[in-house]
Amino acid sequence: MEFEQSPIQGVILIKPKVFGDNRGLFVETWQKERYEEIGITYPFVQDNHSRSVYGVLRGLHYQREHAQGKLVSVSLGSVYDVAVDIRPDSPTFGKWYGVELSAENQWQLWIEPGLAHGFAVTSETAHFHYKCTDYYFPQYEAGIHFADPDLAIDWKISSPVLSEKDKVAPSFKQFCRALDL
C-alpha cells in the first residue's frame, strides 16, 4: 500500500495493493493499524454510498459543526474528487487538490475534518463510497459554489448536473466574509 501526502496537510492519496486474476480482484479497503501509522486515527462512525450518472457534480460540501473526516473511494466507474482547504489558520487555506478515483485504480482519498469536499462523475455511472468520522447533521450542512472563480477548480466535465442547493451555494468570498476573514 502506498500513501502520498498531497500539497494540502490532511489530504492523503492512498494506493492500495490490488490483487487480480481471471476471477476478478481483491483489495483491502481499511485496516485500522495500517491507517493509524499514517495519522488516520479518527474513529469511523458512518459509511455512505452514492450512485450517480455522468456529469453529476456533488459539492463542495462541509459541516459547520461536527466536521466530518472522509475516506472516499469508487467501486464502479470514475470520478474527479476534490478537497478544498477551508481552515482559516492553515497555510494552504483556499487551495484545492483533485485526483481521479476509479474502480480501475482502486485509489482512496483521505480528507481530514475541516475541509470541503466534492466530486464530479467522469464515467457513465459511478458508485462512490464515504467512510465518515462523524454523523451527518443536516442542520450544519453547508457548501461553497463549485464554479467559484477564486478557487478555479477544473472539474474535468462540462455542463454539470447539480442539486438545487449546489446551484445556489455561496462563493468562497461569501464563505470568508461569514468568518470575518
OpenMM code with the backbone's topology and positions (N, CA, C; nanometers):
from openmm import Vec3, app, unit

residues = "MET GLU PHE GLU GLN SER PRO ILE GLN GLY VAL ILE LEU ILE LYS PRO LYS VAL PHE GLY ASP ASN ARG GLY LEU PHE VAL GLU THR TRP GLN LYS GLU ARG TYR GLU GLU ILE GLY ILE THR TYR PRO PHE VAL GLN ASP ASN HIS SER ARG SER VAL TYR GLY VAL LEU ARG GLY LEU HIS TYR GLN ARG GLU HIS ALA GLN GLY LYS LEU VAL SER VAL SER LEU GLY SER VAL TYR ASP VAL ALA VAL ASP ILE ARG PRO ASP SER PRO THR PHE GLY LYS TRP TYR GLY VAL GLU LEU SER ALA GLU ASN GLN TRP GLN LEU TRP ILE GLU PRO GLY LEU ALA HIS GLY PHE ALA VAL THR SER GLU THR ALA HIS PHE HIS TYR LYS CYS THR ASP TYR TYR PHE PRO GLN TYR GLU ALA GLY ILE HIS PHE ALA ASP PRO ASP LEU ALA ILE ASP TRP LYS ILE SER SER PRO VAL LEU SER GLU LYS ASP LYS VAL ALA PRO SER PHE LYS GLN PHE CYS ARG ALA LEU ASP LEU".split()
positions = [
    Vec3(0.0842, -0.1169, 0.0000),
    Vec3(0.0000, 0.0000, 0.0000),
    Vec3(0.0892, 0.1239, 0.0000),
    Vec3(0.0572, 0.2190, -0.0864),
    Vec3(0.1325, 0.3434, -0.0926),
    Vec3(0.0474, 0.4575, -0.0383),
    Vec3(0.1123, 0.5514, 0.0293),
    Vec3(0.0468, 0.6698, 0.0813),
    Vec3(0.1219, 0.7908, 0.0290),
    Vec3(0.0496, 0.8859, -0.0303),
    Vec3(0.1105, 1.0077, -0.0824),
    Vec3(0.0446, 1.1287, -0.0184),
    Vec3(0.1251, 1.2092, 0.0518),
    Vec3(0.0742, 1.3334, 0.1092),
    Vec3(0.0499, 1.4320, -0.0046),
    Vec3(-0.0663, 1.4899, -0.0113),
    Vec3(-0.0968, 1.5912, -0.1124),
    Vec3(-0.0349, 1.7243, -0.0684),
    Vec3(-0.0436, 1.8273, -0.1509),
    Vec3(0.0057, 1.9586, -0.1093),
    Vec3(-0.0733, 2.0196, 0.0069),
    Vec3(-0.1896, 1.9620, 0.0380),
    Vec3(-0.2716, 2.0114, 0.1493),
    Vec3(-0.2562, 1.9163, 0.2674),
    Vec3(-0.2100, 1.9684, 0.3800),
    Vec3(-0.1955, 1.8864, 0.5004),
    Vec3(-0.3293, 1.8255, 0.5373),
    Vec3(-0.3311, 1.6944, 0.5611),
    Vec3(-0.4542, 1.6260, 0.5990),
    Vec3(-0.5298, 1.5664, 0.4821),
    Vec3(-0.4743, 1.5795, 0.3615),
    Vec3(-0.5330, 1.5152, 0.2440),
    Vec3(-0.4287, 1.4177, 0.1916),
    Vec3(-0.4618, 1.2887, 0.1985),
    Vec3(-0.3659, 1.1835, 0.1635),
    Vec3(-0.4261, 1.0943, 0.0554),
    Vec3(-0.3489, 1.0722, -0.0505),
    Vec3(-0.3872, 0.9781, -0.1540),
    Vec3(-0.3355, 0.8403, -0.1131),
    Vec3(-0.4249, 0.7430, -0.1137),
    Vec3(-0.3913, 0.6075, -0.0718),
    Vec3(-0.4067, 0.5155, -0.1927),
    Vec3(-0.2992, 0.4422, -0.2211),
    Vec3(-0.2994, 0.3497, -0.3348),
    Vec3(-0.2847, 0.2076, -0.2812),
    Vec3(-0.3982, 0.1402, -0.2549),
    Vec3(-0.3915, 0.0042, -0.2012),
    Vec3(-0.3351, -0.0941, -0.3039),
    Vec3(-0.2845, -0.2015, -0.2533),
    Vec3(-0.2388, -0.3098, -0.3401),
    Vec3(-0.3623, -0.3854, -0.3890),
    Vec3(-0.3701, -0.4034, -0.5206),
    Vec3(-0.4831, -0.4723, -0.5820),
    Vec3(-0.4349, -0.6083, -0.6305),
    Vec3(-0.5043, -0.7120, -0.5880),
    Vec3(-0.4729, -0.8482, -0.6307),
    Vec3(-0.5802, -0.8911, -0.7295),
    Vec3(-0.5390, -0.9185, -0.8533),
    Vec3(-0.6359, -0.9558, -0.9546),
    Vec3(-0.5929, -1.0778, -1.0337),
    Vec3(-0.6913, -1.1491, -1.0814),
    Vec3(-0.6681, -1.2617, -1.1723),
    Vec3(-0.7930, -1.2793, -1.2576),
    Vec3(-0.8054, -1.3924, -1.3242),
    Vec3(-0.9180, -1.4131, -1.4148),
    Vec3(-1.0535, -1.4157, -1.3438),
    Vec3(-1.0545, -1.4271, -1.2115),
    Vec3(-1.1793, -1.4279, -1.1352),
    Vec3(-1.2270, -1.2885, -1.0978),
    Vec3(-1.1354, -1.1912, -1.0996),
    Vec3(-1.1703, -1.0558, -1.0578),
    Vec3(-1.0583, -0.9942, -0.9773),
    Vec3(-1.0935, -0.9252, -0.8699),
    Vec3(-0.9909, -0.8601, -0.7882),
    Vec3(-1.0255, -0.8653, -0.6414),
    Vec3(-0.9227, -0.8409, -0.5604),
    Vec3(-0.9364, -0.8260, -0.4159),
    Vec3(-0.8527, -0.7064, -0.3745),
    Vec3(-0.9089, -0.6229, -0.2882),
    Vec3(-0.8357, -0.5074, -0.2361),
    Vec3(-0.8781, -0.4848, -0.0915),
    Vec3(-0.7815, -0.4611, -0.0058),
    Vec3(-0.8099, -0.4273, 0.1336),
    Vec3(-0.8439, -0.2793, 0.1379),
    Vec3(-0.9647, -0.2445, 0.1826),
    Vec3(-1.0099, -0.1058, 0.1801),
    Vec3(-0.9958, -0.0336, 0.3137),
    Vec3(-0.9676, -0.1064, 0.4190),
    Vec3(-0.9479, -0.0434, 0.5502),
    Vec3(-0.8791, -0.1420, 0.6417),
    Vec3(-0.7774, -0.0947, 0.7114),
    Vec3(-0.7088, -0.1754, 0.8119),
    Vec3(-0.6602, -0.0770, 0.9179),
    Vec3(-0.7204, -0.0818, 1.0344),
    Vec3(-0.7019, 0.0184, 1.1391),
    Vec3(-0.5548, 0.0496, 1.1675),
    Vec3(-0.4736, -0.0502, 1.1947),
    Vec3(-0.3340, -0.0260, 1.2325),
    Vec3(-0.2543, 0.0378, 1.1197),
    Vec3(-0.2757, -0.0074, 0.9979),
    Vec3(-0.2014, 0.0471, 0.8832),
    Vec3(-0.2362, 0.1945, 0.8612),
    Vec3(-0.3634, 0.2278, 0.8740),
    Vec3(-0.4052, 0.3666, 0.8521),
    Vec3(-0.3636, 0.4553, 0.9693),
    Vec3(-0.3623, 0.4005, 1.0896),
    Vec3(-0.3143, 0.4780, 1.2046),
    Vec3(-0.1677, 0.5160, 1.1888),
    Vec3(-0.0888, 0.4311, 1.1229),
    Vec3(0.0531, 0.4604, 1.1012),
    Vec3(0.0748, 0.5876, 1.0210),
    Vec3(-0.0216, 0.6254, 0.9368),
    Vec3(-0.0067, 0.7485, 0.8595),
    Vec3(-0.0888, 0.8636, 0.9176),
    Vec3(-0.1432, 0.8440, 1.0379),
    Vec3(-0.2113, 0.9528, 1.1074),
    Vec3(-0.3619, 0.9545, 1.0983),
    Vec3(-0.4221, 0.8538, 1.0378),
    Vec3(-0.5682, 0.8475, 1.0330),
    Vec3(-0.6132, 0.7708, 1.1568),
    Vec3(-0.6341, 0.8464, 1.2641),
    Vec3(-0.6646, 0.7863, 1.3940),
    Vec3(-0.8082, 0.8133, 1.4379),
    Vec3(-0.8826, 0.8818, 1.3557),
    Vec3(-1.0207, 0.9140, 1.3907),
    Vec3(-1.1064, 0.7870, 1.3902),
    Vec3(-1.2058, 0.7816, 1.4776),
    Vec3(-1.2988, 0.6691, 1.4695),
    Vec3(-1.3960, 0.6928, 1.3539),
    Vec3(-1.4297, 0.5886, 1.2809),
    Vec3(-1.5295, 0.5989, 1.1748),
    Vec3(-1.6637, 0.5564, 1.2323),
    Vec3(-1.7679, 0.6369, 1.2051),
    Vec3(-1.8985, 0.6123, 1.2654),
    Vec3(-2.0103, 0.5939, 1.1634),
    Vec3(-1.9836, 0.6247, 1.0364),
    Vec3(-2.0898, 0.6165, 0.9361),
    Vec3(-2.0283, 0.5908, 0.7995),
    Vec3(-2.0889, 0.4999, 0.7236),
    Vec3(-2.0500, 0.4756, 0.5852),
    Vec3(-2.1650, 0.5173, 0.4954),
    Vec3(-2.1323, 0.5812, 0.3813),
    Vec3(-2.2321, 0.6245, 0.2838),
    Vec3(-2.1937, 0.5717, 0.1465),
    Vec3(-2.2945, 0.5535, 0.0622),
    Vec3(-2.2746, 0.5063, -0.0738),
    Vec3(-2.3679, 0.5861, -0.1633),
    Vec3(-2.3128, 0.6472, -0.2681),
    Vec3(-2.3968, 0.7168, -0.3648),
    Vec3(-2.3733, 0.6580, -0.5030),
    Vec3(-2.4775, 0.6618, -0.5840),
    Vec3(-2.4677, 0.6207, -0.7242),
    Vec3(-2.5096, 0.7407, -0.8060),
    Vec3(-2.4287, 0.7755, -0.9049),
    Vec3(-2.4568, 0.8917, -0.9884),
    Vec3(-2.4207, 0.8616, -1.1323),
    Vec3(-2.4798, 0.9391, -1.2236),
    Vec3(-2.4539, 0.9227, -1.3662),
    Vec3(-2.3548, 1.0286, -1.4134),
    Vec3(-2.3076, 1.0120, -1.5369),
    Vec3(-2.2088, 1.1036, -1.5931),
    Vec3(-2.2525, 1.2492, -1.5767),
    Vec3(-2.1583, 1.3315, -1.5368),
    Vec3(-2.1804, 1.4744, -1.5279),
    Vec3(-2.2352, 1.5233, -1.3960),
    Vec3(-2.2791, 1.4324, -1.3078),
    Vec3(-2.3272, 1.4758, -1.1766),
    Vec3(-2.2089, 1.5307, -1.0984),
    Vec3(-2.2297, 1.6483, -1.0395),
    Vec3(-2.1283, 1.7093, -0.9533),
    Vec3(-2.1926, 1.7293, -0.8169),
    Vec3(-2.1308, 1.6717, -0.7159),
    Vec3(-2.1799, 1.6847, -0.5783),
    Vec3(-2.0751, 1.7621, -0.4994),
    Vec3(-2.1107, 1.8788, -0.4517),
    Vec3(-2.0151, 1.9565, -0.3729),
    Vec3(-2.0141, 2.1017, -0.4142),
    Vec3(-1.9392, 2.1720, -0.3452),
    Vec3(-1.8411, 2.1441, -0.2397),
    Vec3(-1.9115, 2.1483, -0.1040),
    Vec3(-1.9071, 2.0421, -0.0280),
    Vec3(-1.9824, 2.0304, 0.0963),
    Vec3(-1.8910, 2.0223, 0.2185),
    Vec3(-1.9463, 2.0693, 0.3307),
    Vec3(-1.8815, 2.0548, 0.4612),
    Vec3(-1.9894, 2.0746, 0.5669),
    Vec3(-1.9572, 2.0454, 0.6916),
    Vec3(-2.0485, 2.0717, 0.8036),
    Vec3(-1.9865, 2.1794, 0.8917),
    Vec3(-2.0657, 2.2833, 0.9232),
    Vec3(-2.0160, 2.3947, 1.0068),
    Vec3(-1.9792, 2.3458, 1.1465),
    Vec3(-2.0531, 2.2548, 1.1990),
    Vec3(-2.0221, 2.1892, 1.3261),
    Vec3(-2.0202, 2.0393, 1.2981),
    Vec3(-1.9535, 1.9639, 1.3843),
    Vec3(-1.9395, 1.8192, 1.3625),
    Vec3(-1.8726, 1.7902, 1.2274),
    Vec3(-1.7614, 1.8564, 1.2033),
    Vec3(-1.6891, 1.8372, 1.0778),
    Vec3(-1.6580, 1.6896, 1.0573),
    Vec3(-1.6724, 1.6450, 0.9344),
    Vec3(-1.6503, 1.5042, 0.9022),
    Vec3(-1.5179, 1.4849, 0.8299),
    Vec3(-1.4380, 1.3910, 0.8793),
    Vec3(-1.3283, 1.3395, 0.8002),
    Vec3(-1.3864, 1.2318, 0.7104),
    Vec3(-1.3310, 1.2179, 0.5891),
    Vec3(-1.3873, 1.1216, 0.4947),
    Vec3(-1.2759, 1.0430, 0.4274),
    Vec3(-1.2935, 0.9126, 0.4235),
    Vec3(-1.2104, 0.8244, 0.3432),
    Vec3(-1.3002, 0.7829, 0.2273),
    Vec3(-1.2659, 0.8285, 0.1055),
    Vec3(-1.3550, 0.8099, -0.0084),
    Vec3(-1.2922, 0.7207, -0.1142),
    Vec3(-1.3781, 0.6493, -0.1876),
    Vec3(-1.3322, 0.5587, -0.2931),
    Vec3(-1.4461, 0.5335, -0.3911),
    Vec3(-1.4121, 0.4702, -0.5015),
    Vec3(-1.5083, 0.4386, -0.6068),
    Vec3(-1.5027, 0.2892, -0.6344),
    Vec3(-1.6192, 0.2230, -0.6390),
    Vec3(-1.6223, 0.0793, -0.6687),
    Vec3(-1.6712, 0.0491, -0.8094),
    Vec3(-1.7302, 0.1474, -0.8773),
    Vec3(-1.7734, 0.1312, -1.0156),
    Vec3(-1.7611, 0.2660, -1.0845),
    Vec3(-1.6951, 0.2704, -1.1995),
    Vec3(-1.6812, 0.3936, -1.2744),
    Vec3(-1.5657, 0.4789, -1.2269),
    Vec3(-1.5794, 0.6103, -1.2471),
    Vec3(-1.4727, 0.7023, -1.2080),
    Vec3(-1.5296, 0.8397, -1.1754),
    Vec3(-1.4579, 0.9100, -1.0878),
    Vec3(-1.4932, 1.0470, -1.0506),
    Vec3(-1.3658, 1.1299, -1.0428),
    Vec3(-1.3841, 1.2607, -1.0545),
    Vec3(-1.2764, 1.3525, -1.0220),
    Vec3(-1.3108, 1.4059, -0.8843),
    Vec3(-1.2278, 1.3745, -0.7862),
    Vec3(-1.2553, 1.4054, -0.6464),
    Vec3(-1.1718, 1.5242, -0.6025),
    Vec3(-1.2332, 1.6162, -0.5271),
    Vec3(-1.1677, 1.7416, -0.4895),
    Vec3(-1.1862, 1.7701, -0.3405),
    Vec3(-1.0769, 1.8119, -0.2764),
    Vec3(-1.0798, 1.8619, -0.1386),
    Vec3(-1.0317, 2.0063, -0.1411),
    Vec3(-1.1005, 2.0926, -0.0652),
    Vec3(-1.0634, 2.2337, -0.0563),
    Vec3(-1.0344, 2.2664, 0.0891),
    Vec3(-0.9210, 2.3289, 0.1128),
    Vec3(-0.8825, 2.3674, 0.2482),
    Vec3(-0.9592, 2.4926, 0.2887),
    Vec3(-1.0506, 2.4777, 0.3843),
    Vec3(-1.1298, 2.5912, 0.4326),
    Vec3(-1.0979, 2.6225, 0.5790),
    Vec3(-0.9794, 2.5777, 0.6229),
    Vec3(-0.9353, 2.6050, 0.7606),
    Vec3(-0.8600, 2.7379, 0.7604),
    Vec3(-0.9165, 2.8439, 0.8210),
    Vec3(-0.8543, 2.9764, 0.8141),
    Vec3(-0.7104, 2.9828, 0.8648),
    Vec3(-0.6729, 2.8974, 0.9587),
    Vec3(-0.5370, 2.9008, 1.0144),
    Vec3(-0.4383, 2.8133, 0.9376),
    Vec3(-0.4811, 2.7551, 0.8279),
    Vec3(-0.3954, 2.6650, 0.7505),
    Vec3(-0.3122, 2.7427, 0.6486),
    Vec3(-0.1871, 2.7022, 0.6273),
    Vec3(-0.1056, 2.7691, 0.5253),
    Vec3(-0.1562, 2.7450, 0.3825),
    Vec3(-0.2440, 2.6461, 0.3640),
    Vec3(-0.2991, 2.6199, 0.2303),
    Vec3(-0.4473, 2.6576, 0.2224),
    Vec3(-0.4906, 2.7482, 0.3101),
    Vec3(-0.6291, 2.7957, 0.3092),
    Vec3(-0.6655, 2.8456, 0.1691),
    Vec3(-0.7794, 2.7977, 0.1171),
    Vec3(-0.8258, 2.8400, -0.0141),
    Vec3(-0.7666, 2.7618, -0.1300),
    Vec3(-0.6798, 2.6671, -0.1018),
    Vec3(-0.6200, 2.5829, -0.2065),
    Vec3(-0.7014, 2.4540, -0.2195),
    Vec3(-0.6909, 2.3916, -0.3371),
    Vec3(-0.7623, 2.2663, -0.3598),
    Vec3(-0.6688, 2.1619, -0.4175),
    Vec3(-0.7118, 2.0373, -0.4010),
    Vec3(-0.6395, 1.9220, -0.4548),
    Vec3(-0.7424, 1.8312, -0.5185),
    Vec3(-0.7131, 1.7830, -0.6395),
    Vec3(-0.8042, 1.6933, -0.7080),
    Vec3(-0.7322, 1.5732, -0.7651),
    Vec3(-0.8041, 1.4610, -0.7741),
    Vec3(-0.7471, 1.3373, -0.8256),
    Vec3(-0.8600, 1.2493, -0.8804),
    Vec3(-0.8283, 1.1704, -0.9826),
    Vec3(-0.9266, 1.0748, -1.0337),
    Vec3(-0.9249, 0.9497, -0.9460),
    Vec3(-1.0411, 0.9142, -0.8967),
    Vec3(-1.0609, 0.7886, -0.8247),
    Vec3(-1.1463, 0.7006, -0.9142),
    Vec3(-1.1096, 0.5742, -0.9260),
    Vec3(-1.1855, 0.4869, -1.0161),
    Vec3(-1.1867, 0.3431, -0.9659),
    Vec3(-1.2792, 0.2670, -1.0220),
    Vec3(-1.2817, 0.1240, -0.9936),
    Vec3(-1.1555, 0.0589, -1.0472),
    Vec3(-1.1007, 0.1145, -1.1531),
    Vec3(-0.9796, 0.0582, -1.2119),
    Vec3(-0.8566, 0.0793, -1.1231),
    Vec3(-0.8377, 0.2017, -1.0722),
    Vec3(-0.7163, 0.2254, -0.9912),
    Vec3(-0.7352, 0.1898, -0.8437),
    Vec3(-0.8604, 0.1848, -0.7951),
    Vec3(-0.8913, 0.1491, -0.6557),
    Vec3(-0.8283, 0.2440, -0.5530),
    Vec3(-0.7921, 0.3644, -0.5956),
    Vec3(-0.7331, 0.4602, -0.5027),
    Vec3(-0.8384, 0.5127, -0.4059),
    Vec3(-0.7897, 0.5627, -0.2932),
    Vec3(-0.8741, 0.6257, -0.1926),
    Vec3(-0.8166, 0.7641, -0.1641),
    Vec3(-0.9024, 0.8530, -0.1155),
    Vec3(-0.8552, 0.9836, -0.0714),
    Vec3(-0.9030, 1.0037, 0.0711),
    Vec3(-0.8083, 1.0375, 0.1593),
    Vec3(-0.8406, 1.0726, 0.2971),
    Vec3(-0.8489, 1.2243, 0.3035),
    Vec3(-0.9605, 1.2744, 0.3556),
    Vec3(-0.9844, 1.4174, 0.3706),
    Vec3(-1.0184, 1.4397, 0.5166),
    Vec3(-0.9257, 1.5005, 0.5914),
    Vec3(-0.9492, 1.5135, 0.7352),
    Vec3(-1.0592, 1.6151, 0.7638),
    Vec3(-1.1147, 1.6123, 0.8856),
    Vec3(-1.2203, 1.7068, 0.9201),
    Vec3(-1.1735, 1.8511, 0.8999),
    Vec3(-1.2683, 1.9340, 0.8549),
    Vec3(-1.2390, 2.0756, 0.8386),
    Vec3(-1.2135, 2.1182, 0.6954),
    Vec3(-1.2284, 2.0269, 0.6002),
    Vec3(-1.2114, 2.0611, 0.4599),
    Vec3(-1.3441, 2.0439, 0.3867),
    Vec3(-1.3608, 2.1163, 0.2767),
    Vec3(-1.4777, 2.0983, 0.1915),
    Vec3(-1.4458, 1.9889, 0.0895),
    Vec3(-1.5490, 1.9212, 0.0425),
    Vec3(-1.5294, 1.8068, -0.0465),
    Vec3(-1.6355, 1.8049, -0.1557),
    Vec3(-1.5946, 1.7582, -0.2717),
    Vec3(-1.6884, 1.7384, -0.3810),
    Vec3(-1.6314, 1.6440, -0.4847),
    Vec3(-1.7177, 1.5965, -0.5745),
    Vec3(-1.6699, 1.5123, -0.6840),
    Vec3(-1.7607, 1.5275, -0.8050),
    Vec3(-1.7013, 1.5017, -0.9212),
    Vec3(-1.7745, 1.5023, -1.0478),
    Vec3(-1.7589, 1.3657, -1.1123),
    Vec3(-1.8695, 1.3111, -1.1612),
    Vec3(-1.8681, 1.1788, -1.2229),
    Vec3(-1.8174, 1.1908, -1.3669),
    Vec3(-1.7127, 1.1149, -1.3973),
    Vec3(-1.6488, 1.1206, -1.5284),
    Vec3(-1.6725, 0.9941, -1.6117),
    Vec3(-1.7495, 0.9010, -1.5596),
    Vec3(-1.7849, 0.7783, -1.6313),
    Vec3(-1.9369, 0.7743, -1.6487),
    Vec3(-1.9854, 0.6740, -1.7216),
    Vec3(-2.1292, 0.6628, -1.7441),
    Vec3(-2.2074, 0.6571, -1.6128),
    Vec3(-2.1584, 0.5797, -1.5186),
    Vec3(-2.2161, 0.5665, -1.3846),
    Vec3(-2.1006, 0.5516, -1.2860),
    Vec3(-2.1212, 0.5972, -1.1639),
    Vec3(-2.0194, 0.5775, -1.0605),
    Vec3(-2.0858, 0.5431, -0.9284),
    Vec3(-2.0245, 0.4490, -0.8580),
    Vec3(-2.0624, 0.4166, -0.7202),
    Vec3(-1.9519, 0.4723, -0.6319),
    Vec3(-1.9889, 0.5650, -0.5436),
    Vec3(-1.8942, 0.6398, -0.4620),
    Vec3(-1.9190, 0.6051, -0.3154),
    Vec3(-1.8107, 0.5800, -0.2411),
    Vec3(-1.8211, 0.5386, -0.1009),
    Vec3(-1.7502, 0.6386, -0.0104),
    Vec3(-1.8152, 0.6724, 0.1006),
    Vec3(-1.7606, 0.7626, 0.2008),
    Vec3(-1.7572, 0.6892, 0.3340),
    Vec3(-1.6450, 0.6865, 0.3980),
    Vec3(-1.6309, 0.6362, 0.5348),
    Vec3(-1.6090, 0.7610, 0.6193),
    Vec3(-1.7015, 0.7937, 0.7103),
    Vec3(-1.7031, 0.9240, 0.7776),
    Vec3(-1.6711, 0.9144, 0.9263),
    Vec3(-1.6064, 1.0198, 0.9774),
    Vec3(-1.5654, 1.0240, 1.1178),
    Vec3(-1.6691, 1.0887, 1.2087),
    Vec3(-1.7740, 1.1434, 1.1524),
    Vec3(-1.8835, 1.1971, 1.2329),
    Vec3(-2.0130, 1.1754, 1.1554),
    Vec3(-2.1232, 1.1897, 1.2261),
    Vec3(-2.2535, 1.1679, 1.1663),
    Vec3(-2.2932, 1.2863, 1.0796),
    Vec3(-2.3873, 1.2618, 0.9893),
    Vec3(-2.4436, 1.3675, 0.9068),
    Vec3(-2.5459, 1.4438, 0.9894),
    Vec3(-2.5280, 1.5753, 0.9974),
    Vec3(-2.6205, 1.6641, 1.0667),
    Vec3(-2.6701, 1.7668, 0.9652),
    Vec3(-2.7905, 1.7472, 0.9097),
    Vec3(-2.8375, 1.8380, 0.8047),
    Vec3(-2.8431, 1.9843, 0.8481),
    Vec3(-2.8662, 2.0089, 0.9763),
    Vec3(-2.8749, 2.1480, 1.0231),
    Vec3(-2.7397, 2.2200, 1.0169),
    Vec3(-2.6299, 2.1470, 1.0056),
    Vec3(-2.4966, 2.2079, 0.9970),
    Vec3(-2.4361, 2.1986, 0.8579),
    Vec3(-2.5112, 2.1413, 0.7644),
    Vec3(-2.4608, 2.1249, 0.6287),
    Vec3(-2.4423, 2.2616, 0.5627),
    Vec3(-2.3327, 2.2752, 0.4896),
    Vec3(-2.3034, 2.3992, 0.4188),
    Vec3(-2.2256, 2.3663, 0.2924),
    Vec3(-2.2083, 2.4666, 0.2092),
    Vec3(-2.1361, 2.4437, 0.0854),
    Vec3(-2.0728, 2.5702, 0.0318),
    Vec3(-1.9886, 2.5514, -0.0660),
    Vec3(-1.9254, 2.6587, -0.1422),
    Vec3(-1.9506, 2.6273, -0.2886),
    Vec3(-1.9769, 2.7302, -0.3667),
    Vec3(-2.0126, 2.7091, -0.5066),
    Vec3(-1.8997, 2.6393, -0.5824),
    Vec3(-1.9369, 2.5352, -0.6549),
    Vec3(-1.8395, 2.4513, -0.7263),
    Vec3(-1.7603, 2.5293, -0.8309),
    Vec3(-1.8216, 2.6313, -0.8898),
    Vec3(-1.7577, 2.7046, -1.0001),
    Vec3(-1.7008, 2.8386, -0.9540),
    Vec3(-1.6679, 2.8501, -0.8276),
    Vec3(-1.6158, 2.9760, -0.7756),
    Vec3(-1.4883, 3.0149, -0.8506),
    Vec3(-1.4828, 3.1350, -0.9058),
    Vec3(-1.3643, 3.1750, -0.9829),
    Vec3(-1.2393, 3.1917, -0.8961),
    Vec3(-1.2553, 3.2209, -0.7684),
    Vec3(-1.1374, 3.2338, -0.6810),
    Vec3(-1.0723, 3.0983, -0.6555),
    Vec3(-1.1510, 2.9919, -0.6583),
    Vec3(-1.0951, 2.8575, -0.6421),
    Vec3(-1.0460, 2.8024, -0.7762),
    Vec3(-1.1186, 2.8319, -0.8830),
    Vec3(-1.0816, 2.7920, -1.0198),
    Vec3(-1.0524, 2.6415, -1.0320),
    Vec3(-1.1461, 2.5611, -0.9846),
    Vec3(-1.1313, 2.4147, -0.9919),
    Vec3(-1.1655, 2.3666, -1.1320),
    Vec3(-1.0790, 2.2861, -1.1889),
    Vec3(-1.1062, 2.2203, -1.3170),
    Vec3(-1.1708, 2.0860, -1.2847),
    Vec3(-1.3014, 2.0768, -1.3039),
    Vec3(-1.3770, 1.9580, -1.2658),
    Vec3(-1.3713, 1.8462, -1.3686),
    Vec3(-1.3086, 1.8675, -1.4820),
    Vec3(-1.2909, 1.7648, -1.5859),
    Vec3(-1.4193, 1.7272, -1.6579),
    Vec3(-1.5266, 1.8044, -1.6377),
    Vec3(-1.6522, 1.7828, -1.7105),
    Vec3(-1.7071, 1.9196, -1.7499),
    Vec3(-1.7990, 1.9196, -1.8465),
    Vec3(-1.8701, 2.0423, -1.8797),
    Vec3(-2.0185, 2.0191, -1.8530),
    Vec3(-2.0923, 2.1247, -1.8337),
    Vec3(-2.2372, 2.1178, -1.8088),
    Vec3(-2.2725, 2.0214, -1.6961),
    Vec3(-2.2230, 2.0465, -1.5750),
    Vec3(-2.2516, 1.9546, -1.4644),
    Vec3(-2.4001, 1.9496, -1.4276),
    Vec3(-2.4412, 1.8348, -1.3783),
    Vec3(-2.5755, 1.8143, -1.3259),
    Vec3(-2.5664, 1.8384, -1.1753),
    Vec3(-2.6453, 1.9355, -1.1254),
    Vec3(-2.6333, 1.9816, -0.9871),
    Vec3(-2.7641, 1.9704, -0.9107),
    Vec3(-2.7534, 1.9585, -0.7790),
    Vec3(-2.8704, 1.9698, -0.6928),
    Vec3(-2.9068, 2.1187, -0.6834),
    Vec3(-3.0280, 2.1467, -0.6396),
    Vec3(-3.0692, 2.2868, -0.6229),
    Vec3(-2.9800, 2.3589, -0.5220),
    Vec3(-2.9448, 2.2908, -0.4124),
    Vec3(-2.8618, 2.3576, -0.3112),
    Vec3(-2.7221, 2.3872, -0.3641),
    Vec3(-2.6673, 2.3004, -0.4506),
    Vec3(-2.5342, 2.3259, -0.5055),
    Vec3(-2.5363, 2.4388, -0.6081),
    Vec3(-2.6489, 2.4562, -0.6773),
    Vec3(-2.6606, 2.5653, -0.7744),
    Vec3(-2.6522, 2.7022, -0.7071),
    Vec3(-2.7001, 2.7112, -0.5827),
    Vec3(-2.7074, 2.8413, -0.5151),
    Vec3(-2.6099, 2.8531, -0.3976),
    Vec3(-2.5141, 2.7627, -0.3894),
    Vec3(-2.4166, 2.7683, -0.2789),
    Vec3(-2.3402, 2.9001, -0.2841),
    Vec3(-2.2998, 2.9517, -0.1687),
    Vec3(-2.2275, 3.0793, -0.1655),
    Vec3(-2.0878, 3.0682, -0.2261),
    Vec3(-2.0351, 3.1820, -0.2629),
    Vec3(-1.8991, 3.1878, -0.3170),
    Vec3(-1.7973, 3.1699, -0.2051),
    Vec3(-1.6735, 3.1505, -0.2440),
    Vec3(-1.5666, 3.1405, -0.1449),
    Vec3(-1.5509, 3.2739, -0.0712),
    Vec3(-1.5670, 3.3868, -0.1407),
    Vec3(-1.5603, 3.5185, -0.0749),
    Vec3(-1.6702, 3.5323, 0.0296),
    Vec3(-1.7906, 3.4851, -0.0024),
    Vec3(-1.9000, 3.4896, 0.0954),
    Vec3(-1.8696, 3.4023, 0.2152),
    Vec3(-1.8109, 3.2852, 0.1896),
    Vec3(-1.7682, 3.1968, 0.2986),
    Vec3(-1.6689, 3.2704, 0.3886),
    Vec3(-1.5715, 3.3377, 0.3291),
    Vec3(-1.4694, 3.4108, 0.4059),
    Vec3(-1.5316, 3.5259, 0.4846),
    Vec3(-1.6244, 3.5989, 0.4231),
    Vec3(-1.6909, 3.7114, 0.4933),
    Vec3(-1.7680, 3.6606, 0.6149),
    Vec3(-1.8316, 3.5434, 0.5997),
    Vec3(-1.9079, 3.4867, 0.7125),
    Vec3(-1.8160, 3.4548, 0.8307),
    Vec3(-1.6882, 3.4298, 0.8028),
    Vec3(-1.5898, 3.4027, 0.9080),
    Vec3(-1.5146, 3.5275, 0.9514),
    Vec3(-1.5517, 3.6424, 0.8963),
    Vec3(-1.4820, 3.7704, 0.9220),
    Vec3(-1.3371, 3.7650, 0.8815),
    Vec3(-1.3101, 3.7065, 0.7656),
    Vec3(-1.1725, 3.6981, 0.7146),
    Vec3(-1.1490, 3.8043, 0.6096),
] * unit.nanometer
topology = app.Topology()
chain = topology.addChain("A")
for resn in residues:
    res = topology.addResidue(resn, chain)
    for name in ("N", "CA", "C"):
        topology.addAtom(name, app.Element.getBySymbol(name[0]), res)
